[in-house]
Amino acid sequence: MRVSSQDVTVVALLADPDAPTEIAQRMAQTLPDRLADKSGRGRRFDVEVVSEPFTAGAEDPPTLMHRIMDRGSEGNWDIVVALTDLPLHSHGRKLVVDLSHEHGLALLSLPALGGFRLQTKARQAVEEAVLSLAGLQATGAEGPPGSQPLRGPFIGRLAPVHPGQVGEEEIADLRYVVSGPRGYLRVLGGMVRANRPWRLVPGLSKALAAALATGAVATVNSTIWNLATSLSTPRLVIATVGSVAVMVGWLIVDANLWHRTDEVSPEARKRAVLYNASTVVTVGIGVIVCYVGLLVINLVWALFILNDRVFASTTRTPLHATEYLTLSWFVASVATVGGALGSGLESDEAVRAAAYSKREQERRSALQDDHGD
């Protein structure tokens, strides 16, 4: 890294397409001023966002650091901070950030920052990384890189982040990782956040259409009326859990979302478990959102279409608010099962596009191509 004679440090945010690029573009609006305020000494910063799929076909941090170094040599930048929404692993631990003070490089894995306040945490992480890289090289400080540890979202009483092992042949000279149950949950939350499960609802148009049609028909079916009025709350809860589980299981199996690995190493197995857990949680959240939406739609439809006299004569139960809610609740469960059947009409590509981030889609496509070969 070099600092220009005008005391201007040029920082490149090399971001994977989709969510990392969006995060980088938002933080680039305020990052120069924030870095200048924190660094002092009259230094100014220019920030450029470069959107490139630098993680394509690779998940190994040393390989990615070499790619970042090669890309940095092509641009007129002092510091390059790379952002990806892929979970990265190193020596059995989940990587948060790699830094190379000698080359002015940083690699940040966004899922390791967790699923909440991601924009703020990512900005703080980038700030600390840039200041660490600029500070060491600008002042010519002696001593190991770990003598100036990062702060921000990396170190804290509740943050399971700590320095990690760095190989002798690696470009990185400082690494932070997460470990333990809290670290696992942190990365899992970040992976689910990267997948953006709320996109599952509009992404499954055929399944949603089947669910809505099933709900509309079930709402005016007298057999459903009698069943709904006879079901207790525990049974309605069981019906809800069962229908959601059927929908989640069907989507995962039918679209081949389950991650399988041919590697026998414990680390590969742990990665597979993490990927599958993120899939189940992502699809589960999406299906629950669909379920709540169906319940509301069915309730509105029931309020509009049902006749209290016909309902009472059929079920021998007056049609009050409790009956409207119970019927809509049960119909939502029935409609969800109908939506599971309708999801079979969706292409596997459509389901993956709805369930995963762009990077995760490409990673899984590459794995399928490798297995196909």
Sequence and secondary structure as in RCSB ss.txt:
>XXXX:A:sequence
MRVSSQDVTVVALLADPDAPTEIAQRMAQTLPDRLADKSGRGRRFDVEVVSEPFTAGAEDPPTLMHRIMDRGSEG
NWDIVVALTDLPLHSHGRKLVVDLSHEHGLALLSLPALGGFRLQTKARQAVEEAVLSLAGLQATGAEGPPGSQPL
RGPFIGRLAPVHPGQVGEEEIADLRYVVSGPRGYLRVLGGMVRANRPWRLVPGLSKALAAALATGAVATVNSTIW
NLATSLSTPRLVIATVGSVAVMVGWLIVDANLWHRTDEVSPEARKRAVLYNASTVVTVGIGVIVCYVGLLVINLV
WALFILNDRVFASTTRTPLHATEYLTLSWFVASVATVGGALGSGLESDEAVRAAAYSKREQERRSALQDDHGD
>XXXX:A:secstr
    TTSEEEEEEEE TTHHHHHHHHHHTTHHHHHHHHH TT EEEEEEEE  TTTT   HHHHHHHHHHHHHHT
T SEEEEEESS  EETTEEEEEEEETTTTEEEEEGGGG SSSHHHHHHHHHHHHHHHHHHHHHHT  S GGGS  
 TTTS TT  EEE    TT S SEEEEE HHHHHHHHHHHHHHHH GGGHHHH HHHHHHHHHHHHHHHT HHHH
HHHHH  HHHHHHHHHHHHHHHHHHHHHHTT        SHHHHHHHHHHHHHHHHHHHHHHHHHHHHHHHHHHH
HHHHH  HHHHHHHHSS   HHHHHHHHHHHHHHHHHHHHHHGGGS HHHHHHHHS HHHHHHHHHHHHHHH 
